[in-house]
Amino acid sequence: MQHAPAARPLLVSALSAALTLTAAACSAGGRAAEGPVGTAPATARSPATLPSPAVPPALTRGQARAALITEADLGEAWEPTRGAATWRDRVLKATAERADCGRLLDVLYTEELFGGAIAPRSTAALDDAAGGAQLHYRIISYRAADIDRALTWLGTLPDTCGRFTARAARGTALDVRVTDLAPPEAGDARQGLRVTVNAEGAVLTVHLVAVRVGDDAISLTNGAPGEPDEAATRTAVEVGTERLTEARRQGRAQV
């Protein structure tokens, strides 16, 4: 999920606040995918341009809730969230000149990889308070082709937004780097990114992963000052995909 030098007390104070969680209740999510995706078009589009789904969701909300991961899946350090990590506003609420790079920051902040019109079927948010980490996890029902389009868009970002400058809400200049993150072989399609934000030496890293299972998708972000726990990201993808696959199987059996 690298720490700020002592010479930057204000920055250190800002990102050390990431270890503190606000009292507000948090709603979460995440996403994962595969590359290359056979059904995805050659030209990727930002998820903001995707149309609304015309097909009803395959899962009931109860089935989607049953497919969520829990703190027990990730180990003793994890617990249900106590609120949104303050680094979300201090670091991720930022702007960039390039449209796709700005959209990526929006996705990390809002968790809306597949567009704001698509309501999540179910969500979970978990904290590793000792390390300041927070994992957001979502299950979305959508059309397979449109999920794949979003995954393809994610796959273009290490090239189009490999390194760019963003500006935080308080005017701080942010050096942002985007690289591939290989997710486990799970679901029908998947894609992952590692996004590192350096604010004058204070570093935040976020894993962004999305996985398609039929016409449903899992999306997750796992962020922390320094480096997130890669094992937690991998476990969330693997366990979550297994549960979603089983929930879909049971849903079909009940029809």
N, C-alpha and C positions, 0 to 999 in steps of 0.2 A: 504495500500500500504504500534520507539524506536530510538534514535538519539545518535550520538557519544558523549562521555564525553569530557569535556574540556581538559583533560590530553592527548588527542590524536589530537593535532592541525593539523598534516599533513593529518590524515585520515578524520577528519572533513572537511578539505578543499577539499579533493578529492570527498567526497560524497555530500557535500553541492553544489559542482559544478553540481550535478544532477538537481538542480533547474534551471540551465542554459541550454538552448537548442542551439545546434550548428546551423549554418546557412545552413548547407546542407539539401537538401530536403529529406523527410523520406518516406519510403514505409513500409506498416504495415501489420499486420495480427494477427490471433488468432485462437483457436480451441477448441472444446468441445466434450464430449462423454458420453456414458452410461455404467454402469457396473452392473452385468456382461453382455456381449454381446453374444447373441445366436449364431451368425455366426462366431465368432472369434475362432481361433484354440486354443488348450490347451497350446501350446508353443508360447510365444510372441517373435517377432523379432523386432530389432531396425528398425525404419522407413527407415534408410539408406539402408537397404537390400531389400526394397519392389520393385517389378518390376514396369516398366512404364505402364500406363493405355493403354488398347487396345480398349477401347470404346470411342466414341466421347462425349464431354461434353453435358449434357442435356440443359444447359443454354447458351444463347448468352451472350456476354460481357455486352450488354446493360441491359439485365435482371439481371445479377449479380450485376451490379452497382446499380440498383434500389433496390436490397435487402440489401444494406449496411446500417449500422447505421450512425447517424450523431451526432454532438455535441448537437443538440436540444433534442435528446433522453436522454441524460445523465444529463442535467441541466445546470444552468448558469455558473458554474465554468469551464465548458469544452469549448474548442475552437479547430479549426483545427490546426494541429501541425505546429510549427515554425522550426522544425528540430529534429534530433535524440537527445534524452536525453544523456548527457555525461556519465551518470552512465552505459550506455550500454557497452561502451568500457572499462571503469575503473573497472567494477565489473563483467559483464557477459562474457567478452572476457577472458575466463579462461580455464584451463586444469585440468583434474582429472585422477588418475591412473586407476580407474575402467572404462571399456569401456562404459557401459550404463550411468554412471554418467557423463562422458565426453560428451556423445551424448546429454544428457539432457541440459547441458550448451550450447552446440552448437545450439540446438533447440531454447532455450531462446534468444540467440544472433542473429541467422539468421532468425528466424520465420519459418523455413522449417521443420515442423513436418512430412510432408508426403514425404520428399525426395526432393533434389534440382532440380530433373528433372521435377517436377510438377509445372508448372507456375500457379500462382493464377489467377482466373477469374477476381477478383476485390479486392481492398484493401482500407483501411481507417486508418488514424492515428490521434489521438486526444490527447490533452494535458490539464491537470489541472495544469497550470503553478504555481499557488500559493502554491500547495503542492508538486510540482516536479513530479507529476504522468504523465505517458504516457500509452495510451491504443492503441495497434495495433490489427487490425481486418482484417481477410482474408476470402474470399470464394474460395474454391478449388473444381474442378470437378475431381472425381476419382472413382475407383471401390468400391462398398460397402464393399466387403470382405476385401480389403486392407485398407480401412478406419478403419474398425473394428479391424484389426490387430494392427494398430497404437494406437488405443484407449486401447486395451488390454495391449500393451507395457507400456503405461502411467500408467495403473493401477498397474503394478508390481513395479514401482519405489519407493513408500514409503517403500517397503520391501528391495529392492536391494540397494537403495541409500538413506535410511532414514536419515543417517548422514554421511557426508564424507568431506574430506579436499580437496580443490582445490587451484590452484595457479593462481593469476591474471597475466596479461601480464607484470606488473612491479615487479613481484616477491612476492607481498603481499599474505600471507597465508589467505585463506578464509574458514570459517566454514559454511558448507552448510547443511541445513535440508530440507527434503522433506516430506510433509504430504498430505493426501487426502484433496480435496476441493470438497464438494458436490455441483454440478451445479443444476440449476432448471430442473424439468422434462420437457425437450424440445427435439424435434426431435425424430429420431429413435434409437439413441444411443449417449452416452455422457460420458465424463470423465473429471475430474478436479484435479489440483495439486496446492498446495501452496509451493513455494520455498523461503526459507529465507536464505539470505547470510549475514554472520556477519564477517566484516573485522575489528577485534580488537575493537569491540564496536559500530562501525558504521553499521547500519542494512539497507539492501535493501530487500524488499519482492515483489515477482512476483506471480500473479495468472496466471495459464496456463489452459485454458479450450478448449475443442474441442467437436463439436456436428456433428453427421451425419444426413443428411436429404436425404434419397434415395442414389443416387450416387454423392451427393455433400456434402461438409463439411464446417463448420465454424470453424475457429481457432482464438483464441485471447490470448494476453498477456496484463495484467494490472499490471504495476509495479510502485513502489514509494519508496523513502526513508521512513523507518518506516513501515507502513501498507497501502496497497491500499484500496480504497473505495469498500467494498464488494457489496454495492448496485449498483454501476456502473457496476461491473462485471456481476451481476445477470441481470440487465436491458439489457445490451448489448446482453447477451445470449437469453433472452426471446424475445426481440423485433427483433433481428436479425433472429432468427429461424422462427418467424411468417412471416417475409418478404421473407425469402428464400423459405418457404413452398408455399407462394402465388405466387412468381415468377415461381416456378416449375409448379404450377397448370396452370398458364396462358400460360407457354411454351407448355405444353401438349395440351391445348385447341387450340393453333395456328397450331399444326401439322395436 
